[in-house]
Amino acid sequence: MNPEQQYIELFEQCEAMICKHSAEVLNAPRARAFADFKQLSFPTRKIEAYKYTDAAKLFAPDYGLNLNRLDIPVNPYDVFKCDVPNLSTALYFMVNDRFYGKALPKNNFPAGLLIGSLKELSTQYPDLLAKYYGKLGDTSKDAIVALNTMLAQDGLLLYVPKGMAVEKPIQLVNILRADVNFMVNRRVLIIIEDGAQARLLMCDHTMDKVDFLATQVIEVFVGAGATFDLYELEESTTSTTRFSNLYVHQEADSNVLVNGITLHNGTTRNTTHVTLAGQGAHIDLCGMAIADKHQHVDNNTFIDHAVNDCTSNELFKYVLDDSATGAFAGKVLVREGAQHTSSQQTNRNLCVTRQARMYTQPQLEIYADDVKCSHGATVGQLDESALFYMRQRGIGEKEARLLLMFAFVGEVIDTIRLDALRDRLHLLVDKRFRGEMGKCQGCTMCSGK
């Protein structure tokens, strides 16, 4: 049986149950997504965009799902105590693919801000969510997005109304929790209206030693003159497979920073699609991966300069040890008429061992003549002359290697616009390179307490 068939049969048998435990806004696109899924196939390595990640193979095993929405016996506010010095966040949780609403932090957010369960808020504000939900994640082009749309029953909504500045950073911790091999399908919808400002930190953690398969679709709408920061930190386990599809749509003079960092994982595939739809829009798209053993990290990005006078800066760095595999494919499209575009794309990579593998494909496609665009990629090993220089000055070989690797990825961390988070990540990365767990201090899930 091909891997698609088990999901087709599952949906046909459980569609009523899926819809019963969700909401109308999420149910509305299911039929179309199912029709699209049946026409598509899970991507294999024969598909150029998935050349280095065989999705069909990863979706083939039989995973459990919680379509009947049974309660998961965990209170994340009891087991997760994230201690990032000086970073005071509004802390929220998703357990698997369900927003945890039994206990919520007390935050004095301005009136009009919405943050919480996508399912619950869609029943209270159906017109608002219907306007945005599913409008960026095209189910006709990607079987994984179609599958997620078929099966997702809840998620997170963040809505910041026009002109509102949210001073306190918002943190969403995604917890994977199960006793059997398990699959989750989560949605995140973010709406930042004109002139608004907000920052969101999303952290992925795995609680149990079973195999997890997680799909995630994030849709981000950023209005004219708005500012939005999205930080993603993945600290899962080697038995976790994650497929994340992020879509960002920006209007005129908006400013967006996206920074995704993979510190611990099994297999990760991140797809990012950015559309600069209004003049003066700017995106900083950054990413970093540290991988060893047989870990796999694949980032595929697409930045669409749809109109003139927009700017984009893209920076991705990998450090690969042991037999780890990394892949980066980044495409920048400058459409006809998108004059005065400025775009820079950089991908730099270190392979610490000869067994590590890195595949990189930077691409530019330009249909305008008054632009400033550049792209480049490098794959190499640690600078032997720099190592020699440091050892001559009394620094041991191991410490010298650690210092060089730390300096190499520091450029990505330094793009973070939250001082406390930036400082904390410098510490976590240092611990990661030294072979320590490097998880959030005080987190009983990570420490095993």
GIPE-V433391 format. One record per run of one state. SS is the DSSP state (H for helix, E for strand, C for the rest). FROM is the first residue (numbers start at 0). TO is the last residue. If there is no record, write none. Layout:
ss->SS from->FROM to->TO
ss->SS from->FROM to->TO
This chain:
ss->C from->0 to->1
ss->H from->2 to->19
ss->C from->20 to->22
ss->H from->23 to->27
ss->C from->28 to->28
ss->H from->29 to->38
ss->C from->39 to->46
ss->H from->47 to->49
ss->C from->50 to->53
ss->H from->54 to->58
ss->C from->59 to->62
ss->E from->63 to->63
ss->C from->64 to->74
ss->H from->75 to->78
ss->C from->79 to->88
ss->E from->89 to->94
ss->C from->95 to->96
ss->E from->97 to->98
ss->C from->99 to->112
ss->E from->113 to->116
ss->H from->117 to->123
ss->C from->124 to->124
ss->H from->125 to->131
ss->C from->132 to->141
ss->H from->142 to->150
ss->C from->151 to->153
ss->E from->154 to->159
ss->C from->160 to->163
ss->E from->164 to->164
ss->C from->165 to->168
ss->E from->169 to->175
ss->C from->176 to->180
ss->E from->181 to->191
ss->C from->192 to->195
ss->E from->196 to->205
ss->C from->206 to->210
ss->E from->211 to->221
ss->C from->222 to->225
ss->E from->226 to->234
ss->C from->235 to->238
ss->E from->239 to->249
ss->C from->250 to->253
ss->E from->254 to->263
ss->C from->264 to->265
ss->E from->266 to->275
ss->C from->276 to->280
ss->E from->281 to->290
ss->C from->291 to->294
ss->E from->295 to->304
ss->C from->305 to->309
ss->E from->310 to->319
ss->C from->320 to->323
ss->E from->324 to->333
ss->C from->334 to->340
ss->E from->341 to->350
ss->C from->351 to->355
ss->E from->356 to->365
ss->C from->366 to->370
ss->E from->371 to->379
ss->C from->380 to->382
ss->H from->383 to->391
ss->C from->392 to->395
ss->H from->396 to->412
ss->C from->413 to->417
ss->H from->418 to->432
ss->C from->433 to->442
ss->H from->443 to->446
ss->C from->447 to->448
